Amino acid sequence: MSVRLPLGTFINMATVALGSTIGMALEQSFPPDIKLIVFQAIGLCVLLIGLTMAQKVPEGYLLLLIFSMLLGGITGQGLRLDQWFTRLGDGFQELLGVGGAGFTEGLVTTFLLFCVGSMTIVGAIEEGIQGKREQLLIKSLLDGFTSVALAATYGVGVLFSIIPMLLFQGGITILAGRAQAFFTPKIVGTLSACGGLLILGIGINMLEMASIKVENLLPALLVAAALAYGYQKVEGRRQPGDNATV
């Protein structure tokens, strides 16, 4: 079975790199009050995106999604993934010799925002299975504009978020090409809804409404995929479209 190169992810990385470069160049041009209102506007948009995605959970899979978040959160908290992310970001910053107090926060926030959403999951799977890149191209354009505002706030950490993007988003494309039968519409829908809840958490953090350790909730994506797959098996029945690839 041939493996497709994640060309959509490479394009996505290029737009984020370009947007980040522009944002860092404009960083000193924005007064603090403009930075704040732009950041709040992005936070509200992130909440809307997350809410829209979360509502698309497949019919009958809501409880499964709730259990996925609970089990994933317990797993991530037990593994202290937030501390792993912080150490990884700090180590990466030291290795590269780049400055900026917000490097790790910018890298982690941007990676989570750009890589746990519906367009990432569905787009990467479509590219891996069918070679379709339309969703990733649209996502690339949106991420490019968003990275301008994020880089103006967080700095160079936004630029280097393209490295974990390559590993995660590009990895999904390669995995999808090798495991086409696994990614049924209901599994993809459950993953997208789970990603929507994580994006809601990012928006809440950006607006400083609470402090949610979104990193510790990341295992919910794996739990959701496993539970959705198992639920389909136990159901003993699938709609005709469920056996089709995305």
Secondary structure, DSSP 4 states (H G I P E B T S, - for coil): ------HHHHHHHHHHHHHHHHHHHHGGGS-HHHHHHHHHHHHHHHHHHHHHHHTTPPTT-HHHHHHHHHHHHHHHHHHTHHHHHHHHHHHHHHHHT---TTHHHHHHHHHHHHHSSHHHHHHHHHHHHH---HHHHHHHHHHHHHHHHHHHHH-TTTGGGHHHHHHHHHHHHHHHHH-GGG--HHHHHHHHHHHHHHHHHHHHHHTTS----HHHHTHHHHHHHHHHHHHHHHH----GGGGS--
